[in-house]
Amino acid sequence: MSKTSIPKNYHDLLGLYDTQRAIGIIKTIFQEKLCAALHLKRVTAPLFVLNGSGLNDDLNGVERPVSFDVPCLDERAEVVHSLAKWKRYALAEYGFRPGQGLVTDMNAIRRDEELDNLHSIYVDQWDWEKVITAKDRTLPFLQETVRDIVDAVCSTADELRWKFPELKNNIHLRREVAFITTQELEDRYPDFTPKQRENAFAKEHGTVCIMQIGGQLKSGVRHDGRAPDYDDWTLNCDILFWHKALGCALELSSMGIRVDPAAMTRQLEASGCPERAELPFHKMLLEGKLPLTMGGGIGQS
């Protein structure tokens, strides 16, 4: 059942025609700014991957991929949930070097997703990934990259206001990012749910980055679910902006420094699925055949 709603007294400022123009401008300008900030090259990505390859994103481990048979291969294929693992594989295949990365327009179907103002069963996003070195696997490096992405978002908003004067008094994004870990967030708002904590912190600070998502907190629960085999739960984050019209935090990006062999082994054990280590993608990672990377997705629609 859809939970989509239109806020009371809301009205659009551009009309349908100019809204579509603005969307086209955003897609062009933001991708250019993102590629320049993170040293990315655009590539084409798959809509589906073979079942059993280990390349599909398992999200929280309970979502069901849309699958179909491929008679000519005598295999089944799955529509991607995201390209988190495929991108790392592609960086190895294409021979990208440290400091270089890729970006692609990802289109996915998440059949079990809720339908509301912020979520859909259809997902499209800029999916990016870049090669890093072992010394880059730190929170300061993660935070530096977050600031680069936020700057690209805010610069895009600045250009949009210039092209559409109607928006000048209605788009206000803070460039300064407030960083906080999920444990610090729980300590700060112990009686709130995770979503309430995000909303309270985002309303106070405008632009926030919530770090270290996936592991158990002191309360014994998780702030949010994360698959155990792409993000390192100690080195990942979500970027959120306060959405004034909806009165809630808008998660624009989920990203992180990816697992190395030790982190993946630890997280597979913690998630009760060590058998995934036998899948082709996971074997490559554990055998050191994949580069160290960081990456994420940045929502479009």
Protein Blocks (a to p, Z undefined) as FASTA:
>chain_A
ZZbdcdehiacfkbjmlmmmmmmmmmmmmmmmmmmmnopadddddfbdcehklmacekjo
paccdddddfknopacdddfblmlmmmmmmmmnopaehiacddddddddfkbccdfkbcf
bdcdddddddddfklmcfklmmmmmmmmmmmmmmmmmmmmmmmmmlmmmcccdfbdcddd
fklmmmmmmmbcfklmmmmmmmmnopacdehihiacfkopafbdcdfklbccklgccddd
ddfknopacdfbdcdddddfklmmmmmmmnopaklmmpmklmmmmnopaccdddddddfZ
Z
